[in-house]
Amino acid sequence: MGNKIKINKDVLKWAVGLSDKPIEHIMNKYPKLEFWLNGTENPTIAQIRDLSKTTHIPFVIFC
């Protein structure tokens, strides 16, 4: 398992909302997104890097 990082949930919500991808696409690609949004789990660095590419939001914004 990769290193998990704590992210700002408000930034995560903002990025998902700003994405040009439908929420269904993002939820399917990241099944744990709901847990990240409610703070019960933290994503790995690799997951946030990938989400950054998917949403076109720079990685550093999430950290």
C-alpha positions in Angstrom: 0.0 0.0 0.0 1.3 3.5 -0.8 1.8 6.4 1.5 -1.5 8.0 2.5 -1.8 11.8 2.8 -4.4 14.0 4.5 -6.1 16.3 2.0 -8.3 19.2 2.4 -11.9 17.9 1.9 -13.1 21.3 0.7 -10.5 21.4 -2.0 -11.4 17.9 -3.0 -15.1 18.8 -3.3 -14.2 21.9 -5.3 -11.9 20.0 -7.7 -14.5 17.3 -8.3 -17.2 19.9 -9.0 -14.9 21.9 -11.3 -13.9 18.9 -13.4 -15.3 18.6 -16.9 -15.8 14.9 -16.2 -19.3 13.7 -14.9 -19.4 12.9 -11.2 -20.4 9.3 -12.2 -17.1 8.9 -14.1 -15.0 10.2 -11.2 -16.9 8.0 -8.7 -16.4 4.9 -10.9 -12.7 5.6 -11.4 -12.2 6.3 -7.6 -14.5 4.0 -5.6 -13.1 5.4 -2.3 -13.9 9.0 -3.3 -16.9 9.1 -1.0 -14.6 8.0 2.0 -12.1 10.7 1.1 -14.8 13.3 0.9 -16.2 12.5 4.3 -12.8 12.1 5.9 -13.0 8.4 6.9 -10.1 7.5 4.7 -7.2 9.2 3.1 -6.0 8.7 -0.5 -2.5 7.6 -1.4 -0.1 10.0 -3.1 -0.5 8.0 -6.3 -4.3 8.3 -6.2 -4.2 12.0 -5.8 -1.7 12.4 -8.6 -4.1 10.4 -10.8 -7.1 12.4 -9.6 -5.1 15.5 -10.4 -4.7 14.4 -14.0 -8.3 13.4 -14.3 -9.7 16.7 -12.9 -6.9 18.8 -14.6 -6.2 20.4 -11.1 -2.5 20.7 -10.2 -1.4 18.0 -7.7 -0.1 20.6 -5.2 -3.6 22.2 -4.8 -4.7 19.0 -3.1 -2.0 19.0 -0.5 
